Amino acid sequence: MNTTVTTIVVTEHQLSDETTVWTLTEVCERTALSRESVMDLVDLGVIRPTAESRRGAREWTFQDQALARLQRASRLRRELELDWAGVAVAIDLMEEIQQLRREVDSLRKQLYRS
């Protein structure tokens, strides 16, 4: 008896214009997160304000990447009932897995070319 197992991998991709920046207020509106939550996620290293706005939270701006990460963080918190520190660890692990998958894919391509 032969059994075929199919694995489907779903990844998130966000195409963005790196020059688009959002204020802290706009980020909160778009992600439905409080200022305090966004500030906690900055403190945990989940997102970073743009370099030119790091003086104070009132002046923080963020690129589109930060919005995508905040949306992912919000979803993890809601669906897995994690605290923000747990969300930060989960996001780091998810990104490490994605990087490892890219490396494996690259190595497979090299192997098959030989």
C-alpha positions as CSV (number, residue, x, y, z in Angstrom):
1,M,0.0,0.0,0.0
2,N,1.5,3.3,-1.1
3,T,0.5,6.4,0.7
4,T,1.3,9.9,-0.6
5,V,1.6,12.7,1.8
6,T,1.3,16.2,0.6
7,T,2.7,19.1,2.6
8,I,1.4,22.6,2.0
9,V,3.4,25.5,3.4
10,V,1.7,28.8,3.6
11,T,3.8,31.9,4.0
12,E,3.0,35.5,4.4
13,H,4.4,38.0,1.9
14,Q,3.9,41.7,2.1
15,L,5.0,43.9,-0.8
16,S,5.7,47.3,0.4
17,D,7.2,50.6,-0.5
18,E,10.1,51.1,1.9
19,T,9.7,54.8,1.7
20,T,6.2,54.8,3.2
21,V,6.2,55.9,6.8
22,W,3.4,55.9,9.4
23,T,3.2,57.9,12.6
24,L,2.6,56.1,15.9
25,T,-1.0,57.3,15.8
26,E,-1.5,55.9,12.3
27,V,0.1,52.6,13.2
28,C,-2.3,52.3,16.2
29,E,-5.3,53.1,14.0
30,R,-4.3,50.6,11.3
31,T,-3.5,47.8,13.7
32,A,-6.1,48.4,16.4
33,L,-3.4,48.3,19.0
34,S,-3.0,50.8,21.8
35,R,0.0,53.2,22.0
36,E,1.1,51.3,25.1
37,S,1.1,47.9,23.2
38,V,3.0,49.4,20.3
39,M,5.5,50.9,22.7
40,D,5.9,47.5,24.5
41,L,6.6,45.9,21.2
42,V,9.2,48.4,20.4
43,D,10.8,47.8,23.8
44,L,10.8,44.0,23.1
45,G,12.4,44.6,19.7
46,V,9.5,43.3,17.6
47,I,9.5,46.5,15.6
48,R,11.7,49.6,15.4
49,P,10.9,53.2,14.7
50,T,12.7,54.7,11.7
51,A,16.2,55.9,12.6
52,E,15.3,59.6,12.2
53,S,12.3,59.4,14.6
54,R,13.9,57.5,17.6
55,R,14.2,60.6,19.8
56,G,10.8,60.3,21.5
57,A,7.7,58.1,21.2
58,R,5.6,61.1,20.2
59,E,7.7,61.6,17.1
60,W,8.1,57.9,16.2
61,T,7.4,56.8,12.6
62,F,7.4,53.3,11.2
63,Q,7.8,51.7,7.8
64,D,5.3,49.2,6.3
65,Q,7.3,46.3,7.5
66,A,6.5,47.3,11.1
67,L,2.8,47.4,10.3
68,A,3.0,43.8,8.9
69,R,4.9,42.6,12.0
70,L,2.4,44.3,14.3
71,Q,-0.5,42.7,12.6
72,R,1.2,39.3,12.9
73,A,1.9,40.1,16.6
74,S,-1.7,41.0,17.2
75,R,-2.9,37.8,15.6
76,L,-0.5,35.7,17.6
77,R,-1.6,37.4,20.8
78,R,-5.3,36.9,20.0
79,E,-5.2,33.4,18.6
80,L,-2.6,31.9,21.0
81,E,-3.3,34.0,24.0
82,L,0.3,34.9,24.4
83,D,1.7,37.9,26.3
84,W,3.8,40.4,24.4
85,A,7.1,38.7,25.4
86,G,5.8,35.4,24.1
87,V,4.7,37.0,20.9
88,A,8.2,38.4,20.5
89,V,9.7,35.0,20.9
90,A,7.2,33.4,18.5
91,I,7.9,36.0,15.8
92,D,11.6,35.5,16.2
93,L,11.2,31.7,15.8
94,M,8.9,32.1,12.9
95,E,11.4,34.3,11.1
96,E,14.2,31.9,11.9
97,I,12.2,29.0,10.4
98,Q,11.5,31.0,7.2
99,Q,15.2,31.8,6.9
100,L,16.1,28.1,7.4
101,R,13.6,27.1,4.8
102,R,15.1,29.6,2.3
103,E,18.5,28.2,3.0
104,V,17.3,24.6,2.5
105,D,15.6,25.5,-0.8
106,S,18.8,27.2,-1.9
107,L,20.9,24.1,-1.0
108,R,18.5,21.8,-2.7
109,K,18.7,23.8,-5.9
110,Q,22.5,23.7,-5.8
111,L,22.4,20.0,-5.1
112,Y,20.1,19.3,-8.1
113,R,22.2,21.4,-10.4
114,S,25.3,19.3,-9.7
